[in-house]
Amino acid sequence: MAEKFNKTAINFSDVEKLDILIQSFEDRFLEFKKVKPLLDILSNPFTISVENAPDSMQLEIIDIQRDQDLRNKFNEGDLLNFYRCIDKNTYKELRINALKCASLFGSTYICEQTFSILNNNKTKNRNRLANESLQAVLRVSTSK
């Protein structure tokens, strides 16, 4: 790095900070590595290798890959609607997997949406907004 940035010495405190940052990213995304096979099944159950699927889903994956009507429904493009359409009893494990995987991102969306609302309401010009009032604004803004 010293050669790349034309420096004669490297500040090792910066290197330590980068190491901490790298470790933080690895820890944060470790969970995604664990659920990647399940996300792969969610994204396309027709191309997943049966051997790579959990044992509880293998028979369902074999069945769904042979069903041309479901393949056509899947190719229409709406992933969550596809999982709503498949039979609850025949493809129980695939539906459970779809619900689990879809809920991972829904909670993140709600959290980010709430944070954006908070930032929009708690600006420099509105810094006197009491916590109680801000809580009421958030409740109204995030409720349906």
SULUR-V795177 format. One record per run of one state. SS is the DSSP state (H for helix, E for strand, L for the rest). FROM is the first residue (numbers start at 0). LEN is the number of residues. If there is no record, write none. Layout:
BEGIN
{{SS & FROM & LEN} {SS & FROM & LEN}}
END
This chain:
BEGIN
{{L & 0 & 11} {H & 11 & 32} {L & 43 & 6} {H & 49 & 3} {L & 52 & 2} {H & 54 & 12} {L & 66 & 1} {H & 67 & 8} {L & 75 & 3} {H & 78 & 7} {L & 85 & 6} {H & 91 & 30} {L & 121 & 2} {H & 123 & 3} {L & 126 & 4} {H & 130 & 12} {L & 142 & 2}}
END
